[in-house]
Amino acid sequence: MLQATPHPLGEEFAGLDPADPQYATAVVDRMLAAARAAAASDIHLQPAENGLQLKFRIDGVLQPVAVLPAKLAVNIIARLKVLAQLLTYRTDCPQEGRLRADGEVEVRVCTFPTLHGERAVVRLFGGSQEYQRLDDLGLPDDVSRPLRQLVAETSGAILVSGPAGSGKTTTVYASLREIARETAGARSLVSLEDPIEVAVPGVAQSQVNAAAGLDLAAGLRFLMRQDPEVIMVGEIRDRATAEAALQASLTGHLLLSTFHAGSAAETIGRLLDMGIEPYVLRSGLLAILCQRLLRRLCTCAQPSDDLDARLGLPVERVWVPRACDACGGTGYRGRFLLVEMLALGRSELSRAILARCETPLIERLAGEKGMIDRWQRACRAVSDGLTSPAEVRRVLGISASFPRHSGSGLG
């Protein structure tokens, strides 16, 4: 297994004097700067017996950076709290706040009490200047063309599903910007989020406030009185929100939202399990995108004839990661989007939804209708040398088998 090379930030920290009153400030400032430079999405500060473990999540994978002195862990976490305007004296309960690093990058700080002290996770909402439009996402043509047509619709729901960290919100934001720019302010765009991650010009963005009784479901009911035409809901998490959101899609509003599910077909199954009526899904849903982010192989990757290296994927050739200075010894540089799109219509697929058919049948029918699923796209990416079978298994699952209804996707 490839190991990342030691992070230079560890050497910088070693050169700091722990006795300096400004030690915590210097650590936090350098940590945030280094995380931005490394394009990290998250910073983990994990208290342990041997010290405060610092890790960066880069390209979706946690990488160790340094171990800071245990006796100064409280000061370092307190410094983050000060920046995020949190209560430094409350160490016994979770807290969440925001700060703006260098006046550009939005940062969310979340703390949580643990056995060895407070744990902090910092989310960097980077890339606000990237992925502005749908063209920037790297979507395949068979997805980008119909999606561009769907965001021009006047009613119906478009859901973007996938696990946490798969770029769902980025896709929804890009769709909102697409609508805002194409309509030049001629459509009323609103959003209800928890929390607001990035400001989108031309969209009236609101954030839930549980203390004030403004949750997603209640907020949606009030937004319907704001004369909206396009509504973005940050995430559908429960039946009440799902019902309110899909009802909006049935009453002349275009709805965009995210949902946690492993596949496009599974999204339908989970909504049915929530108690959403099949006719609402059949009539309200325009399409479901399910996406993942896979790491892209570095140019140091090499082809392999080892059959075991295929890890059960039906591919004829594979490239495997090596290690070089450019990729920091990981074998990968950057990520790309793996997406499947299930478009609903008056078809056998719609009848299957009305009949509450199981997820495997819905997925098979979608494949027969022309949907290129995540496994087919993954195999194509492996054969093209974009990623490795190990990365596919890391993201899509080790125990998962290649669906019988899928072809190799290489034709």
C-alpha positions as CSV (number, residue, x, y, z in Angstrom):
1,M,0.0,0.0,0.0
2,L,1.3,3.4,-1.0
3,Q,2.2,5.8,1.9
4,A,2.0,9.6,1.6
5,T,5.3,11.4,2.1
6,P,5.7,13.3,5.4
7,H,4.0,16.7,5.2
8,P,6.3,19.7,5.4
9,L,3.9,21.4,7.9
10,G,5.2,18.9,10.5
11,E,8.7,20.4,10.1
12,E,7.3,23.9,10.4
13,F,5.6,23.1,13.7
14,A,8.7,21.5,15.0
15,G,10.5,24.8,14.5
16,L,7.9,26.7,16.7
17,D,8.5,27.2,20.4
18,P,5.7,25.6,22.5
19,A,6.5,28.1,25.3
20,D,5.7,31.1,23.0
21,P,2.3,32.7,24.0
22,Q,1.6,33.0,20.3
23,Y,2.2,29.3,19.6
24,A,-1.5,28.3,19.2
25,T,-2.1,31.3,17.0
26,A,0.9,30.4,14.8
27,V,-0.2,26.8,14.6
28,V,-3.8,27.6,13.5
29,D,-2.7,30.2,11.0
30,R,-0.2,27.9,9.3
31,M,-2.6,25.0,9.5
32,L,-5.4,26.9,7.7
33,A,-2.9,28.2,5.1
34,A,-1.4,24.8,4.4
35,A,-4.8,23.1,4.1
36,R,-5.9,25.7,1.5
37,A,-2.6,25.2,-0.4
38,A,-3.1,21.5,-0.4
39,A,-6.7,21.8,-1.6
40,A,-7.9,19.9,1.5
41,S,-11.6,19.7,2.1
42,D,-11.4,19.0,5.8
43,I,-9.0,19.4,8.7
44,H,-9.2,16.9,11.6
45,L,-7.8,17.7,15.0
46,Q,-8.1,14.5,17.0
47,P,-7.0,14.5,20.7
48,A,-5.2,11.3,21.7
49,E,-2.9,10.2,24.5
50,N,0.2,11.0,22.5
51,G,-1.0,14.5,21.5
52,L,-3.3,16.3,19.1
53,Q,-3.3,14.4,15.8
54,L,-3.6,16.7,12.8
55,K,-4.9,15.2,9.5
56,F,-6.0,16.7,6.2
57,R,-8.6,15.2,4.0
58,I,-7.2,15.5,0.4
59,D,-9.0,14.1,-2.6
60,G,-11.4,12.3,-0.2
61,V,-8.7,10.5,1.8
62,L,-7.4,11.4,5.3
63,Q,-3.7,12.0,5.4
64,P,-1.6,12.4,8.6
65,V,0.1,15.8,8.8
66,A,1.5,16.2,12.4
67,V,1.1,15.4,16.1
68,L,1.0,18.5,18.3
69,P,1.8,18.6,22.0
70,A,-1.0,17.2,24.1
71,K,-0.6,19.9,26.8
72,L,-1.3,22.7,24.2
73,A,-4.3,21.0,22.5
74,V,-6.7,23.0,24.6
75,N,-5.1,26.3,23.4
76,I,-5.2,25.3,19.8
77,I,-8.9,24.3,19.9
78,A,-9.6,27.5,21.8
79,R,-7.9,29.6,19.1
80,L,-10.2,28.0,16.5
81,K,-13.2,28.7,18.7
82,V,-12.2,32.4,19.0
83,L,-12.0,32.7,15.2
84,A,-15.4,31.0,14.8
85,Q,-17.0,33.1,17.6
86,L,-17.7,30.0,19.7
87,L,-17.7,29.8,23.5
88,T,-14.2,28.9,24.6
89,Y,-15.3,28.0,28.2
90,R,-17.9,25.3,27.0
91,T,-15.9,22.2,26.4
92,D,-18.6,19.8,27.4
93,C,-21.0,20.2,24.5
94,P,-20.8,20.3,20.6
95,Q,-20.5,23.7,19.0
96,E,-20.5,24.9,15.4
97,G,-19.4,28.2,13.9
98,R,-18.0,29.8,10.8
99,L,-15.2,32.0,9.9
100,R,-13.8,33.5,6.7
101,A,-10.1,32.7,6.2
102,D,-8.2,35.6,4.4
103,G,-11.6,37.1,3.6
104,E,-12.1,34.5,0.8
105,V,-12.5,30.9,1.9
106,E,-15.6,30.0,3.9
107,V,-14.7,27.8,6.8
108,R,-17.0,25.9,9.2
109,V,-15.7,24.8,12.6
110,C,-17.4,22.0,14.5
111,T,-16.2,20.8,18.0
112,F,-17.2,17.7,19.9
113,P,-16.2,16.5,23.4
114,T,-14.2,13.2,23.5
115,L,-12.4,11.0,26.0
116,H,-9.1,12.9,25.6
117,G,-10.5,16.4,25.1
118,E,-12.3,18.4,22.4
119,R,-12.1,17.1,18.8
120,A,-12.4,19.7,16.1
121,V,-13.2,19.3,12.4
122,V,-12.8,22.2,10.1
123,R,-14.6,22.1,6.7
124,L,-13.1,24.4,4.0
125,F,-15.7,25.4,1.4
126,G,-13.1,25.8,-1.2
127,G,-13.7,26.0,-4.9
128,S,-16.3,28.7,-4.7
129,Q,-14.6,30.2,-7.8
130,E,-14.4,26.8,-9.4
131,Y,-17.2,24.7,-10.8
132,Q,-19.3,27.7,-11.4
133,R,-21.4,26.3,-14.3
134,L,-22.5,22.8,-15.3
135,D,-19.7,22.8,-18.0
136,D,-17.1,23.0,-15.2
137,L,-18.2,19.8,-13.5
138,G,-16.8,17.4,-16.1
139,L,-20.1,15.7,-16.7
140,P,-20.3,13.2,-19.6
141,D,-22.2,14.5,-22.6
142,D,-25.1,12.1,-22.1
143,V,-25.7,13.6,-18.7
144,S,-24.9,17.3,-19.2
145,R,-27.1,17.8,-22.3
146,P,-30.4,16.5,-20.7
147,L,-29.5,18.1,-17.3
148,R,-29.1,21.5,-19.0
149,Q,-32.6,21.0,-20.5
150,L,-34.1,19.9,-17.2
151,V,-32.9,23.0,-15.3
152,A,-34.8,25.1,-17.8
153,E,-38.1,23.4,-16.9
154,T,-40.7,25.3,-14.9
155,S,-41.8,22.5,-12.6
156,G,-40.6,19.1,-11.3
157,A,-37.8,17.9,-9.0
158,I,-34.2,17.2,-9.7
159,L,-32.4,15.3,-7.0
160,V,-28.7,14.8,-6.6
161,S,-27.9,11.8,-4.5
162,G,-24.7,10.1,-3.2
163,P,-22.8,9.7,0.1
164,A,-21.4,12.6,2.1
165,G,-18.5,14.3,0.4
166,S,-19.5,13.2,-3.1
167,G,-19.9,16.8,-4.4
168,K,-23.7,16.9,-4.4
169,T,-24.0,20.5,-3.2
170,T,-21.4,21.6,-5.7
171,T,-23.6,20.2,-8.5
172,V,-26.7,21.8,-7.2
173,Y,-25.0,25.2,-6.8
174,A,-23.7,24.9,-10.4
175,S,-27.2,24.3,-11.6
176,L,-28.5,27.3,-9.7
177,R,-25.8,29.5,-11.2
178,E,-26.7,28.1,-14.6
179,I,-30.4,29.1,-14.1
180,A,-29.5,32.5,-12.7
181,R,-27.2,33.4,-15.5
182,E,-29.3,32.0,-18.3
183,T,-32.5,33.8,-17.1
184,A,-30.7,37.1,-16.1
185,G,-32.9,37.6,-13.1
186,A,-36.1,36.8,-14.9
187,R,-36.9,33.9,-12.5
188,S,-37.3,34.1,-8.8
189,L,-34.7,31.8,-7.2
190,V,-34.7,31.0,-3.5
191,S,-32.9,28.4,-1.3
192,L,-33.3,27.0,2.2
193,E,-30.0,25.4,3.5
194,D,-28.4,24.0,6.6
195,P,-26.0,25.6,6.5
196,I,-25.4,28.0,3.6
197,E,-22.1,26.9,2.2
198,V,-21.5,29.3,-0.6
199,A,-23.1,32.6,-1.6
200,V,-24.8,32.3,-5.0
201,P,-25.5,35.7,-6.8
202,G,-29.1,36.0,-7.9
203,V,-30.4,33.5,-5.3
204,A,-32.2,34.6,-2.1
205,Q,-30.5,32.2,0.3
206,S,-31.9,31.4,3.7
207,Q,-30.6,29.2,6.5
208,V,-32.6,27.1,8.9
209,N,-32.8,28.1,12.6
210,A,-34.0,25.3,14.8
211,A,-34.0,27.5,17.9
212,A,-36.5,29.9,16.1
213,G,-38.6,27.0,14.9
214,L,-37.4,27.4,11.3
215,D,-36.6,23.9,10.1
216,L,-36.5,22.7,6.5
217,A,-40.1,21.6,6.3
218,A,-41.5,24.7,8.0
219,G,-39.2,27.0,6.0
220,L,-40.4,25.4,2.8
221,R,-44.0,26.2,3.6
222,F,-43.2,29.9,4.2
223,L,-41.0,30.1,1.1
224,M,-44.0,29.0,-1.0
225,R,-45.5,32.4,-0.1
226,Q,-42.5,34.3,-1.4
227,D,-43.5,33.8,-5.1
228,P,-40.6,31.5,-5.9
229,E,-40.1,29.8,-9.3
230,V,-37.0,27.8,-8.5
231,I,-36.5,26.4,-5.0
232,M,-33.2,24.8,-3.7
233,V,-33.4,22.7,-0.6
234,G,-30.0,22.0,0.9
235,E,-30.8,18.4,1.8
236,I,-33.9,16.1,2.1
237,R,-33.4,14.3,5.4
238,D,-36.9,13.2,6.5
239,R,-40.4,12.6,5.4
240,A,-41.7,16.0,6.3
241,T,-39.1,17.8,4.2
242,A,-39.5,15.3,1.3
243,E,-43.3,15.7,1.3
244,A,-43.0,19.5,1.3
245,A,-40.3,19.6,-1.3
246,L,-42.0,17.2,-3.7
247,Q,-45.3,18.9,-3.2
248,A,-43.7,22.1,-4.4
249,S,-42.5,20.3,-7.5
250,L,-46.1,19.4,-8.3
251,T,-47.4,23.0,-8.0
252,G,-45.4,24.8,-10.7
253,H,-42.0,25.1,-9.1
254,L,-38.6,23.7,-10.1
255,L,-37.1,22.0,-7.1
256,L,-33.4,21.2,-6.7
257,S,-32.1,19.2,-3.7
258,T,-29.7,16.6,-2.4
259,F,-30.3,13.2,-0.9
260,H,-28.2,10.6,0.7
261,A,-28.5,7.3,-1.2
262,G,-26.1,4.8,-2.8
263,S,-27.6,4.9,-6.3
264,A,-30.2,6.6,-8.4
265,A,-32.5,3.6,-8.0
266,E,-31.9,3.4,-4.3
267,T,-33.0,7.1,-4.0
268,I,-36.5,6.0,-5.2
269,G,-36.5,3.1,-2.8
270,R,-35.5,5.2,0.2
271,L,-38.2,7.9,-0.6
272,L,-40.8,5.1,-0.9
273,D,-39.6,3.7,2.5
274,M,-40.0,7.2,4.0
275,G,-43.7,7.0,3.1
276,I,-43.7,9.2,0.0
277,E,-46.6,8.1,-2.2
278,P,-45.5,6.5,-5.5
279,Y,-47.7,8.8,-7.6
280,V,-45.9,11.8,-6.1
281,L,-42.6,10.4,-7.2
282,R,-43.9,9.4,-10.7
283,S,-45.4,12.9,-11.3
284,G,-43.0,15.1,-9.5
285,L,-39.5,13.7,-10.2
286,L,-37.8,14.8,-13.4
287,A,-34.5,13.1,-12.8
288,I,-32.1,11.7,-10.2
289,L,-28.3,12.1,-10.5
290,C,-26.2,9.9,-8.3
291,Q,-22.6,10.7,-8.1
292,R,-19.2,9.9,-6.6
293,L,-15.8,11.5,-6.6
294,L,-12.9,9.2,-7.7
295,R,-9.2,10.0,-7.4
296,R,-7.4,10.5,-10.7
297,L,-4.2,8.5,-11.2
298,C,-1.0,10.5,-11.3
299,T,1.1,10.4,-14.4
300,C,3.5,8.1,-12.5
301,A,0.9,5.2,-12.8
302,Q,1.9,2.1,-14.7
303,P,0.0,-0.5,-16.6
304,S,-0.3,-3.9,-15.0
305,D,-1.1,-7.4,-16.4
306,D,-1.8,-8.9,-13.0
307,L,-5.3,-10.4,-13.1
308,D,-5.6,-9.9,-9.3
309,A,-5.1,-6.1,-9.8
310,R,-8.5,-6.0,-11.5
311,L,-10.2,-6.7,-8.2
312,G,-13.1,-8.4,-9.9
313,L,-13.9,-5.7,-12.4
314,P,-14.7,-6.8,-16.0
315,V,-11.9,-4.9,-17.6
316,E,-9.2,-6.0,-20.0
317,R,-6.4,-3.6,-18.8
318,V,-5.6,-1.6,-15.7
319,W,-3.2,1.0,-14.5
320,V,-2.0,0.9,-10.9
321,P,-0.7,3.8,-8.7
322,R,3.0,4.3,-8.1
323,A,4.6,7.1,-6.1
324,C,6.4,10.3,-7.0
325,D,7.0,13.8,-5.6
326,A,4.2,15.3,-7.7
327,C,1.5,13.2,-6.0
328,G,3.1,13.2,-2.6
329,G,3.6,9.5,-2.7
330,T,-0.1,8.7,-2.9
331,G,-0.2,7.8,-6.6
332,Y,-3.2,10.1,-7.3
333,R,-3.7,13.8,-8.1
334,G,-7.1,15.4,-8.1
335,R,-10.5,13.8,-8.6
336,F,-13.2,13.4,-11.2
337,L,-16.9,12.9,-11.2
338,L,-18.5,9.5,-11.6
339,V,-22.3,10.0,-12.3
340,E,-25.4,8.1,-13.3
341,M,-28.6,9.8,-14.3
342,L,-32.0,8.3,-14.0
343,A,-34.6,10.3,-16.0
344,L,-38.3,9.4,-15.3
345,G,-41.0,9.4,-17.9
346,R,-44.2,7.7,-18.8
347,S,-42.6,4.3,-19.2
348,E,-42.3,0.8,-17.7
349,L,-40.0,2.5,-15.1
350,S,-42.8,4.7,-14.0
351,R,-45.1,1.8,-13.7
352,A,-42.5,0.0,-11.6
353,I,-42.5,2.9,-9.2
354,L,-46.2,2.9,-8.9
355,A,-46.0,-0.8,-8.1
356,R,-43.4,-0.1,-5.4
357,C,-41.0,-2.5,-7.1
358,E,-37.7,-3.3,-5.4
359,T,-34.5,-1.3,-6.1
360,P,-32.8,-4.0,-8.2
361,L,-35.7,-4.2,-10.6
362,I,-35.9,-0.4,-10.9
363,E,-32.2,-0.3,-11.6
364,R,-32.5,-3.0,-14.3
365,L,-35.3,-1.2,-16.0
366,A,-33.4,2.1,-15.9
367,G,-30.5,0.2,-17.6
368,E,-32.8,-1.1,-20.3
369,K,-34.0,2.4,-20.8
370,G,-30.4,3.6,-21.5
371,M,-29.0,4.7,-18.2
372,I,-25.3,4.2,-18.0
373,D,-24.8,3.2,-14.3
374,R,-21.9,4.0,-11.9
375,W,-20.3,0.6,-12.5
376,Q,-20.1,0.9,-16.2
377,R,-18.6,4.4,-16.0
378,A,-16.1,3.2,-13.4
379,C,-15.0,0.3,-15.6
380,R,-14.6,2.7,-18.5
381,A,-12.5,5.1,-16.3
382,V,-10.3,2.1,-15.3
383,S,-9.8,1.0,-18.9
384,D,-9.0,4.6,-19.9
385,G,-6.3,4.8,-17.2
386,L,-8.1,7.6,-15.3
387,T,-8.2,5.6,-12.1
388,S,-7.4,2.2,-10.6
389,P,-9.6,-0.8,-9.6
390,A,-8.5,-0.2,-6.0
391,E,-9.9,3.3,-6.1
392,V,-13.2,2.1,-7.6
393,R,-13.5,-0.5,-4.8
394,R,-12.6,2.1,-2.2
395,V,-15.4,4.3,-3.4
396,L,-18.1,1.9,-4.6
397,G,-17.4,-0.9,-2.2
398,I,-15.2,-4.0,-1.7
399,S,-18.0,-6.5,-1.3
400,A,-20.3,-5.1,-4.0
401,S,-20.5,-7.2,-7.1
402,F,-20.8,-5.9,-10.6
403,P,-24.5,-5.8,-11.5
404,R,-25.6,-8.5,-13.8
405,H,-27.7,-6.2,-15.9
406,S,-24.6,-4.0,-16.7
407,G,-22.4,-4.5,-19.6
408,S,-18.7,-3.6,-19.5
409,G,-19.5,-0.1,-20.5
410,L,-16.4,-0.1,-22.7
411,G,-18.1,-0.1,-26.1
